[in-house]
Amino acid sequence: MKNIVLLFFMCSLSCLCQDNCGNVLYKVTGTYDIIYYTMRFSNKYSYYEETKIQKESEKIEVLKENGNVIKNVTIQKQSLKPMFFFNDRKELYFLTEYVSGKTDIVKETNIKWDWKILPDEKKIGNFTVQKATAKFRGSSFTGWFTNTIPLPYGPWKAKGLPGIILEIYDDNNLLHITAIKVSLTGENCKNPIDKMIFKNSIDIYTFLKKEKQEDVDFIKKLNAKLPKGAKKFNVNEDCDDCPKQLKLENFEEKF
């Protein structure tokens, strides 16, 4: 009898130790055009990567209003490198693109989501998902996760729930990510990215300083392109005329 119980325990443990592998296709909407990302995952990592990349350069329009020259600048993606977020449970790495088109890989540690799990449930495809809410870097988020895939991953920087996050959005509608296809493979769990590319990654503080300087340099470049009579962009310490984005993350708040 003891042998039977022991055998059952070992089999159960073996099942729990098996790698959970799969892919989730997400649709990303918000303040930009629709983007699609695919997240590959296993027990050891998640890799969230942009798909269907289109390269576009910045557009500069010079308009006249009541006889005065005004300017309108639209900044678009310039790099063909796919944006990605790699989570190995200990650290998060992501590829970022500056307004100049240059890219860096940024390393973040100790990202914490203070989730509150709620009893609400709904369906996303064939999966029953449960609701959770959290505050993260100044924004309020709602996430929907499934216990069917008991891994703490999610799209973008979201993580820390007891199941894969299939939907997440913030209260200001800056970002809304929804799973539109889930595939559970149970095989091919190999990490899809060579960790050597993280060798020259920069920390988040270095990134924020570099991002601000890239914005200043970009504004100076635009000033040089403006026609005679157009009012130049203001480049001061706060870079008032630098490209402004609605903030999903407020880094003035505690990390």
C-alpha positions, 0 to 999 in steps of 0.5 A: 500500500505504501508503495502504491501511495509513493508511486502516485505521489511521484507521478503527481510530482512528475506532472507538476514538474513538466514544462508548460509551453505555449504561445499567446497572440495578443492584440494591442490597442490604445493611443497608437495604431493596432499592434500584434504581439506573440508571447512564448512561454514555459515554466522558466521564461516568457518572451513577448515580441512584436509582430508585423513590423512596419518602418515609418519615419517622422513626419513634419508638417508646416501649416499656416493658421491666421497668417502665422506659421505653425508646426505639427510633428508626428513621430513614428517607428523607424526601426525594423527591430521587433520590440520585445519583453523577456521575463525570466522570473528574476529580471525583465529585459525589453527593447526600446526605441528612441525618437532617433530610431536608435535602440537599447535593451533595458534591464529592470529588476524588482518590478512589483505589481500589488495585485488584488484578486477579485471573484469576478469571472468571464470567458476569453475564448475557451478560457475562464478568466478571473479579475484582478486589479493593481496600481503600477507606477502611477496607473491603475490596471485591471487584469484577467488571468486564467488558472488553466495555465498556472504561470505568473506571466503576462504581456508587456511588463505585467506579471505576478498573478497565479495564471497567464494574463489574457487581458490587461488595460489601464483606467485611462485607456492608454493601453488595452491588450487582449489575447486572441489566440492561445496555443498550448504545445507542451513541447519546444520549450527552448528559450527563443532568445540568446541571452548574450544580447543582454550583455550590454543592456542598460538599467532603467535610470540610465535609459530615462536619462538617455531618453531625455537627451535623445528627445532634446537632440531630436528637437534641435534636429527639427529646428534645423529643418524648419523653414524661415518664419517658423517659430522654433521649438523650445529646448530648455532644461525641461524640454517643454517642446520635446515629444510628449506621450501620455504616461503609462508609467510615472517614474517619479513614483516609487519603483 
